Amino acid sequence: MNIQQAKDYIKDSIRLYLKKDELGQYKIPLPSQRPIFLLGAPGIGKTAIMEQIAQELGIALVSYSMTHHTRQSALGLPFIVEKQFGQERFSVSEYTMSEIIASVYETMEESGIREGILFLDEINCVSETLSPSMLQFLQYKTFGRHRVPEGWIIVTAGNPPQYNRSVREFDVVTLDRLKILEVEEDYETWKHYARERGVHPAILSFLEMKKEFFYHIETTVKGRLYVTARGWEDLSRIITLYEEEWLKVDETLIGQYLRSEKIVKEFGAYYDLYCKYKKDYHLEEIISGKVTDEMKKKAESAPFDERLALTGMLVDRTLSNMTECMAFYDYLAALMGYLKPMKSVDQDLTLQIEALIPRLLEEEKKLAAAGALSPAEQRKGKRLQQFLEKAKKEILLSSDRSRDADFEVVKKLFDEETEKMKTLSFRIDYQTEHIFDFIADAFSQGNEMLILVTELTVNTQAARYIAAFGCSSYTKYNDQLMLSARSGQIAERIAKLEL
């Protein structure tokens, strides 16, 4: 299976493991909950999907890489206690709580979240001294004498032997107690994730042409060479920062993230071309509708890689715009949820705001402590805090301090925010229309329109934007492409009838 299928399966399994009966007891008790073992090549996103699952389910996440643990840190340290059995007293060895189990309890204490995921990476690469204890843990959910608390699901991960010499094979008894998911690298799945995460369009358009370079591991006389999904994503972040600072992206930089000389050279050459295309086509002019016939002819006669790069730039701009608008939409929806009840509460509005701000900060702190705070939620929280602080300041500066007047100040600020979102959505509609028109005029005989429509269809934020605000250009060309696809299917069926 690919990483998205694995994520869906793990998410469903955790939901079912956390399901309770009418007495509030877990329907599948902890001893019967098989730990999940995610087996796949390094760098394909095993850790990333665990973070996403925790955030989406609103539960905590505690992660550990088992290669960093000794027997003492995993099991705890021994100490001597005196015990009496019958008439005699004996010195007995006991163990302190495992660092791993202690982290689970600390997370529950700090976050207030009682359920979560204990994610142990590199589980099949533990040291020889720890190996028997790990097998016991997978079978009985205990480290030493300390059990994983109820409500915490164990998910483990590891690499196949061909990727890691330290891998130890589990025996049949242990394997029979695990739910094993074997995950393979898959570019198409990663591409959707990459669009959602804003991976640099130069990387995506390059990999569209060179899918075999998405994940590449080989052994040479110089050692093992590798390129992974993690490497591409990390490279994307540093390229974006280099561009912001007007620094040159060269092979030395690329080679720090992609450990294959051939792929480094090819991507380096493509990135230089990509930057050239960006300058040649004046992206802002296309988006603003100031397209000349010369630009259209140049695009129409461009080679495949040039057309793909240009399409990638336009898709990226469209998705970025729509994602930005939906982030604004989510912030306003959350803000309305906090402001609406304030009107009916018989208390000074500034006091309500003063009480709400630390509450929001505390909730955010707890989610962060649980590992369940996404970057999007963090940015939304910052916006909420800024609005509330501004609202409080404006109320205190107002000459009329009645309850109705105070709420009118807040309403005015909220309406201003709503107008900003409307202005943003109008600008996006304007730009999107020009992007669709340019692709239709310049690439009427190619697949570029199909690429644009498909990316808007499968991208979560774009689909949300179109559902919330509409997009006439998308609807128009999506309908045309659907009609064309149906016509093709009908023609194929007729041909198969052999009349």
C-alpha positions as CSV (number, residue, x, y, z in Angstrom):
1,M,0.0,0.0,0.0
2,N,1.0,3.6,-0.3
3,I,1.5,6.1,2.6
4,Q,-2.0,7.6,2.2
5,Q,-3.7,4.2,2.3
6,A,-1.6,3.4,5.4
7,K,-2.6,6.7,7.0
8,D,-6.3,6.0,6.4
9,Y,-6.0,2.5,7.8
10,I,-4.1,3.6,10.9
11,K,-6.6,6.4,11.5
12,D,-9.6,4.0,11.3
13,S,-7.8,1.5,13.5
14,I,-7.2,4.1,16.2
15,R,-10.7,5.4,16.1
16,L,-12.0,1.8,16.6
17,Y,-9.5,1.1,19.4
18,L,-10.7,4.3,21.2
19,K,-14.4,3.4,20.8
20,K,-16.2,2.8,24.1
21,D,-19.4,0.9,25.1
22,E,-22.3,2.2,27.1
23,L,-20.4,1.8,30.3
24,G,-17.5,3.9,29.1
25,Q,-15.2,1.0,28.7
26,Y,-13.0,0.5,25.6
27,K,-14.7,-2.1,23.4
28,I,-11.3,-3.6,22.6
29,P,-9.3,-3.6,25.9
30,L,-5.7,-2.5,25.9
31,P,-4.2,-6.1,26.1
32,S,-6.2,-7.1,23.0
33,Q,-5.3,-4.0,20.9
34,R,-2.6,-5.2,18.5
35,P,0.1,-2.6,18.0
36,I,0.4,-1.4,14.4
37,F,3.8,-2.0,12.7
38,L,4.5,0.3,9.8
39,L,7.2,-1.2,7.6
40,G,8.6,0.9,4.8
41,A,11.7,2.6,3.3
42,P,13.2,5.6,5.1
43,G,12.0,9.1,4.3
44,I,8.6,8.2,2.8
45,G,6.6,10.0,5.5
46,K,5.9,7.5,8.3
47,T,6.5,10.1,11.1
48,A,4.6,12.8,9.2
49,I,1.4,10.8,8.9
50,M,1.4,10.1,12.7
51,E,1.5,13.8,13.3
52,Q,-1.4,14.4,10.9
53,I,-3.4,11.6,12.5
54,A,-3.0,13.0,16.0
55,Q,-4.0,16.5,14.8
56,E,-7.0,15.3,12.8
57,L,-8.3,13.1,15.7
58,G,-7.5,15.7,18.4
59,I,-5.5,13.2,20.4
60,A,-1.9,13.4,21.8
61,L,1.3,12.0,20.2
62,V,4.5,10.9,22.0
63,S,7.2,9.9,19.6
64,Y,10.5,8.1,20.2
65,S,13.2,6.8,18.0
66,M,14.2,3.5,19.6
67,T,17.8,3.6,18.2
68,H,18.5,6.3,20.8
69,H,17.5,4.2,23.8
70,T,19.5,2.0,26.1
71,R,18.1,-0.7,28.3
72,Q,18.1,1.7,31.3
73,S,16.2,4.6,29.6
74,A,13.6,2.2,28.2
75,L,13.1,0.0,31.3
76,G,14.1,2.4,34.0
77,L,16.9,2.0,36.6
78,P,17.1,-0.7,39.2
79,F,16.8,0.0,42.9
80,I,16.7,-2.1,46.0
81,V,13.6,-2.3,48.2
82,E,13.0,-4.3,51.4
83,K,10.0,-6.6,51.4
84,Q,8.6,-9.1,53.9
85,F,7.4,-12.6,52.9
86,G,6.0,-14.4,55.9
87,Q,8.4,-14.0,58.8
88,E,11.4,-13.1,56.7
89,R,12.6,-9.8,55.0
90,F,14.3,-9.8,51.7
91,S,16.1,-7.2,49.5
92,V,14.3,-7.1,46.1
93,S,15.3,-5.3,42.9
94,E,12.6,-3.0,41.3
95,Y,12.8,-0.5,38.5
96,T,12.0,3.1,38.2
97,M,9.5,4.1,35.5
98,S,10.6,3.9,31.9
99,E,11.4,7.3,30.3
100,I,9.0,6.4,27.5
101,I,6.1,5.6,29.8
102,A,6.9,8.6,32.0
103,S,6.7,10.8,28.8
104,V,3.2,9.6,28.2
105,Y,2.0,10.5,31.7
106,E,3.8,13.9,31.4
107,T,2.0,14.6,28.1
108,M,-1.3,13.8,29.7
109,E,-0.5,16.0,32.6
110,E,0.6,19.0,30.5
111,S,-2.1,18.8,27.8
112,G,-5.1,17.5,29.7
113,I,-5.6,15.0,26.8
114,R,-6.1,11.5,28.1
115,E,-5.9,9.6,24.8
116,G,-3.1,9.4,22.3
117,I,-0.6,7.6,20.2
118,L,2.7,6.2,21.4
119,F,4.8,6.1,18.3
120,L,8.0,4.2,18.4
121,D,10.2,4.5,15.3
122,E,13.0,2.2,14.3
123,I,11.5,-0.5,16.5
124,N,13.3,-3.3,14.7
125,C,16.7,-1.6,15.2
126,V,17.0,-1.7,19.0
127,S,20.2,-2.7,20.6
128,E,20.8,-6.4,21.4
129,T,20.4,-5.8,25.2
130,L,17.0,-4.1,24.7
131,S,15.6,-6.5,22.1
132,P,14.0,-9.0,24.6
133,S,12.3,-6.2,26.5
134,M,11.0,-4.7,23.2
135,L,9.4,-8.1,22.3
136,Q,7.8,-8.2,25.7
137,F,6.5,-4.6,25.3
138,L,4.9,-5.4,21.9
139,Q,3.2,-8.5,23.4
140,Y,2.1,-7.1,26.8
141,K,2.3,-3.3,26.4
142,T,4.7,-3.0,29.4
143,F,8.2,-1.7,30.0
144,G,9.5,-3.4,33.1
145,R,6.5,-3.3,35.5
146,H,4.9,-0.2,34.0
147,R,2.1,-0.6,31.5
148,V,1.1,1.9,28.8
149,P,-2.0,3.8,30.1
150,E,-5.4,2.9,28.7
151,G,-6.5,5.1,25.8
152,W,-3.0,5.1,24.3
153,I,-2.5,3.3,21.1
154,I,0.9,1.8,20.2
155,V,2.1,2.4,16.6
156,T,5.6,1.3,15.6
157,A,7.6,1.8,12.5
158,G,10.7,0.3,11.0
159,N,12.8,-0.1,7.8
160,P,13.2,-3.3,5.8
161,P,16.6,-5.0,6.2
162,Q,17.8,-3.8,2.7
163,Y,17.8,-0.2,4.0
164,N,19.3,-0.7,7.4
165,R,22.0,-3.2,8.5
166,S,20.9,-2.9,12.2
167,V,17.5,-4.4,11.5
168,R,16.6,-7.4,13.7
169,E,13.8,-9.8,12.5
170,F,11.0,-10.4,14.9
171,D,10.0,-14.0,15.8
172,V,6.7,-15.4,14.8
173,V,5.3,-15.1,18.3
174,T,5.8,-11.3,18.2
175,L,4.7,-10.9,14.6
176,D,1.5,-12.7,15.4
177,R,0.7,-10.0,17.9
178,L,1.2,-7.1,15.4
179,K,-0.9,-5.5,12.7
180,I,1.7,-5.2,9.9
181,L,1.4,-2.6,7.1
182,E,4.0,-2.7,4.4
183,V,4.3,0.7,2.7
184,E,5.9,1.5,-0.6
185,E,7.0,4.8,-2.0
186,D,4.5,6.3,-4.5
187,Y,5.0,9.6,-6.3
188,E,1.3,10.3,-7.2
189,T,0.3,9.9,-3.5
190,W,3.2,12.1,-2.4
191,K,2.4,14.7,-5.0
192,H,-1.1,15.4,-3.5
193,Y,0.6,15.7,0.0
194,A,3.3,18.0,-1.5
195,R,0.7,20.3,-3.1
196,E,-1.1,20.6,0.3
197,R,2.2,21.4,2.0
198,G,3.3,24.0,-0.6
199,V,6.3,22.1,-1.9
200,H,8.2,24.2,-4.4
201,P,6.7,24.0,-7.9
202,A,10.1,23.6,-9.5
203,I,10.4,20.3,-7.6
204,L,7.0,19.1,-8.6
205,S,7.3,20.0,-12.3
206,F,10.8,18.3,-12.3
207,L,9.4,15.1,-10.8
208,E,6.5,15.1,-13.2
209,M,9.1,14.6,-15.9
210,K,11.4,12.4,-13.8
211,K,9.2,10.3,-11.6
212,E,12.0,7.7,-11.3
213,F,14.0,10.3,-9.3
214,F,11.3,10.8,-6.6
215,Y,12.7,7.9,-4.5
216,H,16.1,6.5,-5.5
217,I,18.5,4.3,-3.5
218,E,21.5,2.5,-5.0
219,T,24.9,1.1,-3.8
220,T,28.0,2.3,-5.6
221,V,31.7,2.1,-5.1
222,K,31.4,5.5,-3.4
223,G,28.8,4.1,-0.9
224,R,25.1,4.2,-0.8
225,L,23.4,7.0,-2.7
226,Y,19.8,8.0,-1.8
227,V,17.1,10.5,-2.6
228,T,13.9,10.4,-0.5
229,A,10.6,12.2,-0.2
230,R,11.9,13.7,3.0
231,G,14.9,15.1,1.1
232,W,12.7,16.7,-1.5
233,E,10.5,18.3,1.1
234,D,13.5,19.6,3.1
235,L,15.1,20.9,-0.1
236,S,11.8,22.7,-0.9
237,R,11.9,24.6,2.4
238,I,15.5,25.8,2.0
239,I,15.0,26.8,-1.7
240,T,12.0,29.0,-0.6
241,L,14.1,30.7,2.0
242,Y,17.1,31.1,-0.4
243,E,14.7,32.8,-2.9
244,E,13.3,35.1,-0.2
245,E,16.9,36.2,0.6
246,W,17.9,36.4,-3.1
247,L,20.6,33.8,-2.5
248,K,21.8,31.5,-5.3
249,V,20.5,27.9,-5.3
250,D,23.4,25.8,-6.6
251,E,24.5,22.1,-6.7
252,T,26.3,22.4,-3.4
253,L,23.1,23.3,-1.7
254,I,21.0,20.7,-3.5
255,G,23.6,18.0,-2.8
256,Q,23.1,18.5,0.9
257,Y,19.5,17.2,0.6
258,L,19.7,14.8,-2.5
259,R,22.6,12.3,-2.1
260,S,22.9,11.4,-5.8
261,E,25.3,13.2,-8.0
262,K,23.3,12.5,-11.2
263,I,20.0,13.7,-9.7
264,V,21.7,16.8,-8.2
265,K,23.1,17.8,-11.6
266,E,19.8,17.2,-13.4
267,F,17.7,19.0,-10.9
268,G,20.2,21.9,-10.7
269,A,20.1,22.3,-14.4
270,Y,16.3,22.2,-14.4
271,Y,16.0,24.7,-11.6
272,D,18.1,27.2,-13.5
273,L,15.8,26.7,-16.5
274,Y,12.8,27.1,-14.2
275,C,14.0,30.4,-13.0
276,K,14.6,31.5,-16.6
277,Y,11.0,30.6,-17.6
278,K,9.7,32.5,-14.6
279,K,11.4,35.7,-15.9
280,D,10.6,35.1,-19.5
281,Y,6.9,34.7,-19.0
282,H,6.3,37.5,-16.5
283,L,3.9,35.5,-14.3
284,E,2.4,38.7,-12.8
285,E,1.3,39.9,-16.2
286,I,-0.4,36.5,-17.0
287,I,-2.2,36.7,-13.6
288,S,-3.3,40.3,-14.2
289,G,-4.6,39.6,-17.7
290,K,-1.9,41.6,-19.5
291,V,-1.0,38.8,-21.9
292,T,0.3,39.7,-25.4
293,D,-0.1,37.5,-28.5
294,E,3.7,37.1,-28.5
295,M,3.6,35.5,-25.0
296,K,0.8,33.2,-26.1
297,K,2.7,32.1,-29.2
298,K,5.9,31.6,-27.2
299,A,4.0,29.3,-24.7
300,E,2.2,27.4,-27.5
301,S,5.5,26.6,-29.3
302,A,7.5,25.9,-26.1
303,P,9.0,22.4,-25.5
304,F,7.3,20.0,-23.1
305,D,9.5,20.8,-20.0
306,E,8.9,24.6,-20.5
307,R,5.1,24.2,-20.8
308,L,5.1,21.9,-17.7
309,A,7.1,24.4,-15.7
310,L,4.9,27.3,-16.6
311,T,1.7,25.3,-15.9
312,G,3.3,24.3,-12.5
313,M,3.8,28.0,-11.6
314,L,0.3,28.9,-12.5
315,V,-1.2,25.9,-10.6
316,D,1.0,26.8,-7.6
317,R,-0.2,30.4,-7.6
318,T,-3.8,29.4,-7.8
319,L,-3.5,26.8,-5.0
320,S,-1.6,29.3,-2.8
321,N,-4.3,31.9,-3.3
322,M,-7.1,29.6,-2.4
323,T,-5.3,28.1,0.6
324,E,-4.7,31.7,1.9
325,C,-8.4,32.6,1.5
326,M,-9.5,29.4,3.3
327,A,-7.2,30.1,6.2
328,F,-8.8,33.5,6.5
329,Y,-12.3,31.9,6.3
330,D,-11.4,29.4,9.1
331,Y,-10.1,32.2,11.3
332,L,-13.3,34.3,10.8
333,A,-15.5,31.2,11.5
334,A,-13.6,30.5,14.7
335,L,-13.8,34.2,15.7
336,M,-17.5,34.4,15.1
337,G,-17.9,31.3,17.4
338,Y,-16.2,33.2,20.2
339,L,-17.8,36.6,19.7
340,K,-21.4,35.6,19.2
341,P,-22.0,34.3,22.8
342,M,-20.4,37.5,24.3
343,K,-23.4,39.6,23.3
344,S,-25.8,37.8,25.5
345,V,-23.5,37.6,28.6
346,D,-24.2,40.2,31.3
347,Q,-20.6,41.1,31.8
348,D,-18.2,43.9,30.6
349,L,-17.0,43.0,27.1
350,T,-13.4,43.9,27.9
351,L,-13.5,41.5,30.9
352,Q,-14.8,38.7,28.6
353,I,-12.0,39.4,26.1
354,E,-9.4,39.5,28.9
355,A,-10.6,36.1,30.1
356,L,-10.8,34.6,26.6
357,I,-7.2,35.5,25.5
358,P,-5.4,33.5,28.2
359,R,-7.9,30.6,27.6
360,L,-7.0,30.5,23.9
361,L,-3.3,30.6,24.8
362,E,-3.7,27.8,27.3
363,E,-5.6,25.6,24.9
364,E,-2.9,26.2,22.3
365,K,-0.2,25.4,24.8
366,K,-2.0,22.1,25.7
367,L,-2.3,21.1,22.1
368,A,1.4,21.9,21.5
369,A,2.3,19.8,24.5
370,A,0.3,16.9,23.1
371,G,1.9,17.2,19.7
372,A,-1.5,17.9,18.2
373,L,-1.1,21.5,17.1
374,S,-0.9,21.9,13.4
375,P,0.9,24.9,11.8
376,A,-2.5,26.1,10.4
377,E,-4.1,26.0,13.8
378,Q,-1.1,27.9,15.3
379,R,-1.5,30.7,12.7
380,K,-5.2,30.8,13.2
381,G,-4.7,31.1,17.0
382,K,-2.3,34.0,16.4
383,R,-4.8,35.8,14.3
384,L,-7.5,35.3,16.9
385,Q,-5.3,36.7,19.7
386,Q,-4.3,39.8,17.6
387,F,-8.0,40.5,16.8
388,L,-9.1,40.3,20.4
389,E,-6.2,42.5,21.7
390,K,-7.1,45.1,19.0
391,A,-10.8,44.9,19.9
392,K,-10.1,45.4,23.6
393,K,-7.9,48.4,22.8
394,E,-10.5,50.0,20.6
395,I,-13.2,49.5,23.2
396,L,-11.1,51.2,25.9
397,L,-10.5,54.2,23.5
398,S,-14.2,54.6,22.8
399,S,-16.0,57.5,24.4
400,D,-19.3,55.6,24.7
401,R,-18.9,52.6,27.0
402,S,-22.3,51.1,27.1
403,R,-22.6,47.3,26.4
404,D,-24.3,47.8,23.0
405,A,-21.7,50.4,22.0
406,D,-18.8,48.1,23.1
407,F,-20.2,45.3,21.0
408,E,-20.7,47.6,18.1
409,V,-17.0,48.4,18.2
410,V,-16.2,44.7,18.0
411,K,-18.8,44.1,15.2
412,K,-17.2,47.0,13.2
413,L,-13.8,45.3,13.5
414,F,-15.3,41.9,12.5
415,D,-17.0,43.4,9.5
416,E,-13.7,45.0,8.4
417,E,-12.1,41.5,8.6
418,T,-15.0,40.1,6.6
419,E,-14.5,42.8,3.9
420,K,-10.8,41.9,3.7
421,M,-11.8,38.3,3.0
422,K,-14.3,39.3,0.4
423,T,-11.7,41.5,-1.3
424,L,-9.2,38.6,-1.2
425,S,-11.8,36.2,-2.8
426,F,-12.6,38.8,-5.5
427,R,-8.9,39.1,-6.3
428,I,-8.5,35.4,-6.5
429,D,-11.5,35.1,-8.8
430,Y,-10.0,37.8,-11.0
431,Q,-6.6,36.1,-11.1
432,T,-7.9,32.6,-11.5
433,E,-10.0,33.7,-14.5
434,H,-6.9,35.1,-16.2
435,I,-5.0,31.9,-15.5
436,F,-7.7,29.7,-17.0
437,D,-8.0,32.1,-20.1
438,F,-4.2,32.0,-20.7
439,I,-4.0,28.2,-20.5
440,A,-7.1,27.8,-22.8
441,D,-5.6,30.2,-25.4
442,A,-1.9,29.1,-25.2
443,F,-2.4,25.4,-24.7
444,S,-5.7,24.6,-26.5
445,Q,-4.3,21.4,-27.9
446,G,-2.4,20.1,-24.8
447,N,-3.1,18.6,-21.4
448,E,-2.3,21.7,-19.4
449,M,-6.0,22.5,-18.8
450,L,-6.6,19.0,-17.5
451,I,-3.6,19.4,-15.1
452,L,-5.0,22.6,-13.7
453,V,-8.5,21.3,-13.3
454,T,-7.3,18.0,-11.8
455,E,-5.1,19.8,-9.2
456,L,-7.9,22.1,-8.1
457,T,-10.2,19.0,-7.8
458,V,-7.9,16.9,-5.6
459,N,-6.4,19.7,-3.5
460,T,-8.4,19.9,-0.2
461,Q,-8.1,23.6,0.3
462,A,-8.9,24.4,-3.4
463,A,-12.0,22.1,-3.2
464,R,-13.1,23.9,-0.1
465,Y,-12.6,27.3,-1.7
466,I,-14.6,26.3,-4.8
467,A,-17.4,24.9,-2.6
468,A,-17.5,28.1,-0.4
469,F,-17.0,30.9,-3.0
470,G,-17.5,29.2,-6.4
471,C,-15.2,29.5,-9.4
472,S,-16.9,30.0,-12.8
473,S,-13.8,29.2,-14.8
474,Y,-13.2,25.9,-13.0
475,T,-16.9,24.9,-13.4
476,K,-16.8,25.7,-17.1
477,Y,-13.7,23.8,-17.9
478,N,-14.4,20.9,-15.5
479,D,-17.8,20.4,-17.2
480,Q,-16.1,20.4,-20.6
481,L,-13.5,17.9,-19.6
482,M,-16.1,15.7,-18.0
483,L,-18.2,15.8,-21.1
484,S,-15.1,14.9,-23.2
485,A,-14.2,12.0,-20.9
486,R,-17.8,10.7,-21.1
487,S,-17.8,10.9,-24.9
488,G,-14.5,9.0,-25.0
489,Q,-15.9,6.3,-22.7
490,I,-19.0,5.9,-24.9
491,A,-16.9,5.7,-28.0
492,E,-14.8,2.9,-26.4
493,R,-17.9,1.0,-25.5
494,I,-19.3,1.3,-29.0
495,A,-16.1,0.0,-30.5
496,K,-16.2,-3.0,-28.2
497,L,-19.7,-4.0,-29.3
498,E,-18.3,-5.3,-32.7
499,L,-21.6,-4.8,-34.5
